[in-house]
Amino acid sequence: MNLCKVHGVKINLHWSWWLVAVLLTSGLSAGFFPHFFPGLTTTYYFLLGISSVILLFLSVLLHELSHTFVAQESGVVVDSITLFFFGGVSNIQTEDLGARTEFMLSLAGPLMSFFLGYLFWITNYFSGTLWLTAITFYLYQINFLLAVFNLVPAYPLDGGRVFRAVLHNITHNLERSTKIASNIGKIFAIILIFYGVLLSIFGVNGLWFMFLGIFLYFVSGSSYDHLLFKRVLEKWDMAHVYEVPETVEDMSVYDLLRYGEPGMVYRLNNKLFLPSLTKGMSVDAQKLMQASNFLVAFSELPLASKHDTVYDVYRRMMEKNAQVAVYGKNIVRRRRIEQAVKDYADYKLMP
């Protein structure tokens, strides 16, 4: 979900934010605030909860924007930010920022959270109203917690990125540095999961620790895989992946889908037949409809040039949610790129 643009950077909201927002609002209004500020009405607690959740979201946004502003000052292009509840992911055009730039960029977020925590603590100290006291009491603690949590040297947390920058400066090998930081991230995630389970065994709610641990474990692994995936594609030119679409005569969708290998794209009437356009059709409908009803003009698809790396084209297709790009009179399929990387003998063993 696209929210807005800040300094030319698109701010997106991940679907999981809504789920966590509901759970957190419920937890604050039914548990946290009644415990620390007893004797208020249910409606008052709910309003405290939802107000705190909104301000926490703004705190996380400022945390992520601080990364963006430092990146832009360093000449790094940031296309977008996708916000989860307790953090976000910046879509940066280059992974290899240089050790010094990554070090400064990664520290910016926790420093912003420390600043916000201190600001809310000062506000809480001098507050003269119950409403402001209650909300800032929660917000200064959660911002300090976010700052400390993000400084844990577990990739892809900010602390993990700082640690990777230090390793990168020592080893001059980004892949090896990322692998080490990613493994530490997985170990930390497993510790969080077991801690959450242990709390639950003793009757304490450990759900949040388990949730964060599972999330961090998968993100740690996928972040490393994404780096390797990108490194492979940046080394390839279009000759590795382009295909010449076979020209066919018009026939039923059913017959054409079974004409060749699954997922193949065909040229028909100087346009392209994309199997993805027929997704969800019943077999009966496929037999009744002609393939010529499911054609796309070459001009409607992302374009690739001989100067592009495969990663440039793949990224373009992802941005436009396209399965196919056009390369002259040829095509490049996203599925083919992904399969080519999986088949690449040195994919997991890059030096």
SVG drawing of the C-alpha trace seen along z (x, -y; Angstrom):
<svg xmlns="http://www.w3.org/2000/svg" viewBox="-16 -21 57 51">
<polyline fill="none" stroke="black" stroke-width="0.4" points="0.0,0.0 1.5,-3.3 1.1,-6.1 3.0,-9.1 6.3,-10.5 9.0,-12.1 12.1,-13.7 11.2,-11.7 11.1,-8.4 7.9,-6.3 6.6,-5.3 4.8,-1.9 3.0,-0.1 3.3,3.7 0.0,5.6 1.4,7.1 1.4,3.6 -2.4,3.7 -2.4,7.1 0.3,6.0 -1.5,2.6 -4.7,4.3 -2.8,6.7 -0.8,3.9 -3.7,1.6 -5.6,4.4 -2.6,5.2 -2.0,1.6 -5.7,0.8 -6.4,4.1 -3.0,4.7 -0.3,2.0 -2.3,-1.1 -4.8,0.5 -1.7,1.9 0.2,-1.4 -2.8,-3.8 -5.7,-2.0 -9.2,-3.4 -9.9,-4.8 -12.8,-3.8 -12.5,-1.2 -13.0,-3.9 -10.2,-6.0 -7.8,-3.0 -8.8,-2.3 -8.1,-5.9 -4.7,-5.8 -3.9,-2.6 -4.7,-3.7 -3.0,-7.1 0.1,-5.4 0.1,-3.0 -0.2,-5.9 2.7,-7.8 4.8,-4.6 4.2,-4.3 5.4,-7.9 8.4,-7.1 9.3,-4.1 8.8,-6.3 11.2,-8.9 13.7,-6.1 13.6,-4.9 13.7,-8.4 16.8,-9.1 18.5,-6.3 17.2,-7.7 18.4,-11.3 21.9,-10.0 21.9,-7.9 20.8,-10.8 23.5,-13.0 26.0,-10.3 24.8,-10.2 22.9,-6.9 19.6,-6.6 16.7,-5.3 13.6,-4.4 11.2,-3.5 10.7,-2.4 8.4,0.4 7.3,0.1 6.6,3.0 5.5,2.3 8.8,2.3 11.0,1.3 11.2,1.0 13.2,2.0 14.7,-0.6 14.9,0.1 18.4,-1.1 19.8,-0.8 23.2,0.5 24.0,3.0 27.7,2.3 27.6,-1.2 31.2,-1.1 32.0,-0.3 32.1,-3.9 28.8,-4.9 27.0,-1.8 28.3,-2.4 27.0,-5.9 23.7,-5.1 23.0,-2.2 23.7,-4.2 21.3,-7.0 18.1,-5.0 19.0,-3.9 20.3,-7.4 16.9,-8.8 15.1,-6.4 17.4,-7.4 16.6,-11.0 12.8,-10.3 13.0,-8.3 14.8,-11.2 12.2,-13.7 9.3,-11.6 11.0,-11.1 11.4,-14.9 7.8,-15.5 6.7,-12.8 8.7,-14.4 7.2,-17.8 3.7,-16.7 0.8,-18.1 -2.0,-15.9 -2.8,-12.3 -3.3,-11.7 0.1,-13.1 1.8,-11.4 0.4,-7.9 1.2,-8.1 4.7,-9.5 5.4,-6.9 4.9,-4.2 6.6,-5.9 9.8,-6.8 10.3,-3.2 9.4,-1.7 11.7,-4.0 14.6,-3.3 13.8,0.4 13.8,0.1 17.1,-1.7 18.8,1.0 17.1,3.9 18.2,2.5 21.8,2.2 22.1,5.9 24.8,7.1 22.3,9.4 21.9,8.8 19.7,7.3 19.1,5.2 20.9,1.8 23.5,3.2 24.0,6.1 24.6,3.7 27.1,1.8 28.8,5.1 28.8,6.0 30.4,2.6 33.2,3.3 33.8,6.8 33.6,5.4 36.3,2.9 38.5,5.7 37.9,8.4 37.0,6.3 34.6,9.1 30.9,8.0 29.5,11.6 31.6,13.1 30.8,10.2 27.1,10.5 27.2,14.3 28.8,13.9 26.4,11.1 23.4,13.1 24.4,16.2 24.6,14.1 21.2,12.8 19.8,16.3 21.4,17.3 19.9,14.2 16.5,15.0 16.6,18.6 17.5,17.2 14.4,14.9 12.2,17.8 13.4,20.1 13.1,17.2 9.5,16.6 8.7,20.4 10.4,20.4 8.3,17.4 5.1,19.2 6.0,22.3 6.2,20.3 2.8,18.6 4.2,15.3 3.1,14.1 6.1,14.7 4.3,14.4 6.0,11.1 9.5,12.7 8.5,15.7 7.0,13.5 10.1,11.3 12.4,14.3 10.6,16.1 10.4,12.9 14.1,12.1 15.2,15.7 13.6,15.7 14.6,12.1 18.3,12.8 18.4,15.7 16.5,14.0 18.6,10.8 21.8,12.9 20.1,14.8 19.0,11.6 22.6,10.2 23.9,13.3 21.0,13.3 21.8,9.7 25.5,10.3 24.9,13.1 22.5,11.0 24.8,8.0 27.5,10.1 25.2,11.2 24.3,9.4 21.1,10.1 22.8,12.9 22.4,15.1 18.6,15.0 16.9,13.6 14.7,15.8 13.2,15.7 9.5,16.1 8.1,18.7 5.5,17.4 2.3,19.4 -1.1,19.4 -4.2,18.5 -5.7,21.4 -7.7,22.0 -6.1,21.0 -6.3,24.7 -4.3,25.9 -1.7,23.1 -1.1,23.7 -0.3,27.3 1.6,26.6 5.0,26.2 6.6,26.0 4.6,24.4 5.0,20.7 6.2,20.2 5.5,16.9 4.4,16.9 4.3,14.3 0.9,14.0 -0.2,11.3 2.9,9.2 1.9,9.3 2.7,11.5 0.6,14.2 1.3,14.2 0.1,17.4 -0.2,15.3 -3.2,13.5 -5.2,16.8 -4.6,17.6 -7.7,18.8 -9.5,19.8 -11.4,23.1 -10.6,25.8 -14.0,25.3 -13.3,21.6 -9.8,22.3 -11.3,24.5 -13.9,21.8 -11.6,18.8 -9.0,18.0 -5.5,17.1 -5.8,13.9 -8.0,12.6 -5.1,12.6 -2.4,10.6 -0.2,7.8 1.6,5.3 5.4,5.1 5.2,1.4 3.2,2.2 6.0,4.3 9.2,3.1 12.1,2.6 15.6,4.0 18.6,2.7 22.1,4.2 23.5,1.8 21.4,3.3 22.6,6.0 20.1,8.8 19.6,7.3 18.5,3.9 15.9,5.7 14.7,8.0 14.3,5.0 12.3,3.2 10.0,6.1 9.5,6.4 8.7,2.7 6.0,3.0 4.9,6.5 5.6,7.8 6.4,11.3 8.1,10.4 10.3,7.7 11.1,6.9 14.6,7.0 14.5,5.8 12.4,8.5 13.2,10.9 11.8,11.4 13.2,11.9 11.0,13.9 11.2,13.3 10.7,17.0 13.6,17.8 15.9,15.4 15.0,16.9 15.5,20.4 18.9,19.5 20.1,18.2 19.0,21.4 20.9,23.4 24.0,21.3 26.7,23.7 28.4,21.1 25.2,19.4 25.9,20.3 29.6,20.6 30.7,17.1 34.1,16.0"/>
</svg>
